[in-house]
Amino acid sequence: MRQGLLATQAALILASALAAWPVMAQESAPVAPAVTAADWRVVPADNLLVIDTSKGRILVEMAPEVAPGHVARIRMLAKAGFYDGVPWHRVIDGFMAQTGDPLGTGEGQSWHPDLKSEFTFRRDAQTPFTAVAAPAGAQVGFLHSLPVQTQPDAVMATTADRKVHAWGLYCPGVAGMARDDAPDSANSQFFLMRHPYPALEKRYTVWGSVVSGLDVVRALKFSPNPDGIVSEPDRMTRVRVAGDLPVAERPTVRVLNTTSAAFRTLADGVRAARGADFSACDIALPVEVDAPGA
């Protein structure tokens, strides 16, 4: 089964356009908020995916609130060692890096059944969401470290379950699941975004976001070929959920809490600097990593 992310022609057109997109996450934040100990949030070990690669370590905060079925699959495969040694077989500069195929051809997957799509999720008033912008008829913000867009809170009063639709935004570092043309065909292959790619939103399941190691994602060997298949690709050497690692090897990750006043200062400063061009993708969350196993 071909687990290609998009048709080759469409991928090349968009990748070319996005190559010129400014990488604002590290370049544009003019405000350095005063961060206290209370402003940090520790990523739960069971939600932290540790991806060791031939180019370095990538840490992904998984989002079970957004895609519980896909997060459960990633956890299960990582615990089984399924991803160990698997190549980054399809990497397109200005787009994404794709892996999770044990064959390394784009045709392989795990032995488990395909997953039902989770392109959107339902958000209620208890969901830890912080808005950073309110375009007409919507809110844009963060659920923990994941940028999301959602219907406004006011709509909750009109729905039977008191919840509203929301979905992850394909900003740099966001983790998505590869699939075939069928919506419910994701299995084991996933991709990490190297640059923004909004055309994927509500079409490919988002299951997490890179909190450390985006530089590693962008350093992975990419292909100049139309199909994006890499010859002699970089590999994942070991992939585990942090909670499954021995304590002596377990990294601890602290991310600026997106419900904190320090985050609000950061978001307001970036939005003011960017003006009409502002996007949630422009906000890079401060992170602290204690990594005894690195």
Buried (B, 14 or more C-beta within 10 A) or exposed (E): BEBBBBEBEEBBEBBEEBEEBEBBBEEBBEEEBEBEEEBBBEBBBBBBBBBBBBBBBBBBBBBBBBBBBBBBBBBBBBEEEBBBEBBBBBBBBBBBBBBBBBEBEBEBBBEEEBBEBBBBBBBBEEBEBBBBBEEEEBBBBBBBBBBBBBBEBEBBEEEEEEBBBBBBBBBBBBBBBBBBEEEEBBBBBBBBBBBBBBEBBBBBBBBBBBBBBBEBBBBBBBBEEEEBBBEEBBBBBBBBBBBEBEEEEBBBBBBBBBBBBBBBBBBEBBBEBBEEEBBBBBBBBBBEBEBEBE
